[in-house]
Amino acid sequence: RFAPFNKEKPQLITVDAIVEQNKQVLLIRRKSAPGKGLLALPGGFLGPNESLRDAAVRELREETLIADGRGKIPHKRLANYIRDDMTKVFDDPNRDLRGRCITHVHFFDLPDGPQWKVRGDDDAESAQWYNIAKLRPTEFYSDHYHILSHYFGL
């Protein structure tokens, strides 16, 4: 049941991850509607007993199975790459078809070097590194291109 001031749309809290390495950004292809087949930032809904930061790391790990040469990246190690000074809230009331979706974007600044391995899992049909300069707005779900544009000046 929702508060009386907003009977039409549910209010949703989500997290998204921008992951940059070697001037490339990590994106997923959505497995399900809405936006099935479109590019998106790895992310999802905040769990009832987790912080925004922990949710961002969890969603990134679940959807991309991100790993370096030693294997899957542990939660705490991955969290160390978050740039807290670049965390930003995107809250346009019409940004998502599912309802009033307020997302907290966390920027993961990975070290340059051998590209970390990724593979789509959970809600992601696939996960892949993309050249930031070659991204096109028509390929994206919701406002995810706009979010990338905020960070990279697309």
Salt bridges, closest charged atoms under 4 A:
GLU50 OE2 - ARG58 NH2 2.62
ASP54 OD1 - HIS75 NE2 3.12
GLU59 OE2 - ARG58 NH1 2.95
GLU62 OE1 - ARG58 NH1 3.29
ASP68 OD2 - ARG70 NH2 3.50
ASP68 OD2 - ARG77 NH1 2.82
ASP84 OD1 - ARG53 NH1 2.49
ASP85 OD2 - ARG83 NH2 2.76
ASP96 OD2 - ARG98 NH2 2.79
ASP109 OD2 - ARG83 NH1 3.83
ASP143 OD1 - ARG95 NH2 2.75
